[in-house]
Amino acid sequence: MTVKLGDIVIYKLSAEDNFYNNNAVEAPAVVVRIFDQHYVNLKVITDGQTDVWKTSIRHISTYDEVSRKSAGYWRFIDES
């Protein structure tokens, strides 16, 4: 898949960001800048009053299980 400006993706929130999302671990995010097919800037749409801006966030596919245990990455919606 190829990421495009304006795509909605899933962002896995870090522990400090869970506060903004009512402790949910994932949230939708809009791609606002693309550096390459792995790193993007995101506007994370939280389940709360504050949206979160994230910069230089790495793409992790479903096949990279070791990295998926960590937080602070994005994936395509159909990569669950």
Phi and psi in degrees as a GROMACS rama.xvg file:
@    title "Ramachandran Plot"
@    xaxis  label "Phi"
@    yaxis  label "Psi"
@TYPE xy
-117.442  128.237  THR-2
-79.947  141.322  VAL-3
-128.721  154.248  LYS-4
-56.5943  130.105  LEU-5
92.2219  -7.78096  GLY-6
-60.9442  145.814  ASP-7
-98.5702  126.354  ILE-8
-126.876  176.639  VAL-9
-105.152  130.68  ILE-10
-110.688  130.128  TYR-11
-90.6981  114.093  LYS-12
-72.7434  146.337  LEU-13
-79.3554  169.207  SER-14
-58.0213  -39.2978  ALA-15
-71.7656  -23.4974  GLU-16
-85.8669  -19.29  ASP-17
-56.3764  -30.5232  ASN-18
-55.6666  -40.5405  PHE-19
-75.1236  -13.4628  TYR-20
-118.719  30.4941  ASN-21
50.7037  39.174  ASN-22
66.8216  12.5905  ASN-23
-76.3512  146.645  ALA-24
-91.1774  -13.6527  VAL-25
-132.229  153.539  GLU-26
-151.728  153.52  ALA-27
-71.1636  152.309  PRO-28
-145.873  147.573  ALA-29
-100.227  132.164  VAL-30
-75.4177  119.148  VAL-31
-109.843  -15.0762  VAL-32
-156.801  141.45  ARG-33
-118.137  126.221  ILE-34
-92.6519  -44.2188  PHE-35
-160.32  -169.319  ASP-36
-75.3241  0.444409  GLN-37
-114.904  -29.8171  HIS-38
-120.071  129.533  TYR-39
-140.132  164.918  VAL-40
-100.329  143.661  ASN-41
-130.075  148.24  LEU-42
-108.101  109.12  LYS-43
-85.5615  127.012  VAL-44
-94.6143  105.45  ILE-45
-92.2682  166.102  THR-46
-89.995  63.4058  ASP-47
-172.088  -165.01  GLY-48
-87.8196  -14.6746  GLN-49
-118.4  120.87  THR-50
-81.2129  154.182  ASP-51
-117.716  133.45  VAL-52
-96.5509  130.987  TRP-53
-126.716  135.285  LYS-54
-115.882  146.854  THR-55
51.8595  53.7324  SER-56
-93.5605  134.345  ILE-57
-86.9964  142.005  ARG-58
-81.1444  134.197  HIS-59
-125.93  126.458  ILE-60
-87.233  170.023  SER-61
-64.1899  -19.9651  THR-62
-84.6502  -7.28282  TYR-63
-101.455  65.9643  ASP-64
-61.1924  -34.4376  GLU-65
-62.1027  -46.716  VAL-66
-71.0964  -27.9404  SER-67
-67.1049  -14.4436  ARG-68
-75.1653  -18.4346  LYS-69
-90.0819  177.526  SER-70
-114.611  173.718  ALA-71
83.192  36.1416  GLY-72
-131.475  167.197  TYR-73
-120.679  158.156  TRP-74
-146.224  158.79  ARG-75
-68.868  152.744  PHE-76
-57.4611  -39.538  ILE-77
-87.0133  11.8895  ASP-78
-101.531  56.5728  GLU-79
